[in-house]
């Protein structure tokens, strides 16, 4: 049973739970009956959340551990008796067998992988069936538990809002902890790096060639970690070439939009300009590597410049300048609009 099919079944159970609980809550209301504390839809959401959340949490945990169980089951099968003992070769064969079983690849380089593919497929189906059955039972049990709690005086709205608030809090904590983890990992790796490389060499060295330091005993003595070329490259591309492109174009576009453009022209031209800010940076990099850089190289060759290369700072700076035009234009637009009319006339 595939993961998508299990998720769809759980969502279907959640929908059934919502409809059933809502119908029961509507049956509580009526002439001569006590007034409901919460709307029927809140009763439906309460039971539906009890059916969905435990099952989906279990499914997330199961999907992360089932891969190891499948691999262990394959290794315990008779077909794995001929696997090599070397970890890298064994991992490559198991990876090919997994791809054959899932249909991701159609052929395998290692014959052992073809022999292991049926075992992988059988183990995947077995553990997928176990996880799917357990998740569905958990969804049914959670929905049944929530359904038994319903009554005219049940505070379903309070419970649902409290649960939603808890989910939002968890999402906020995940964002905070992720940021903290990134900072700590960068700090840890930086400390490891500077324990091998002198900070003086890093900050003031003029040679950046880390590929020459391939052994741990070479890291501190190779002189390959001087960061001045990195600093200069960043300044040259981002603060010189990109600014030469972005500042005139952004400033002139802001002056035109605020001082000369017709309101109808401004209404569509400004959003169109700001659309550039929504393009992902990886798209700009891809465009620079495949289009701008070869065009600049061909132009340099055509005018007789020797040694022209597609790996040029000019291509990166031009594309980065185009990328930051919306930011320069927006800041200049706000600055010009903030000038009082009396000062502008003066």
Order of alpha helices (4+ residues) and beta strands (2+ residues): alpha-alpha-alpha-alpha-alpha-alpha-alpha-alpha-alpha-alpha-alpha-alpha-alpha
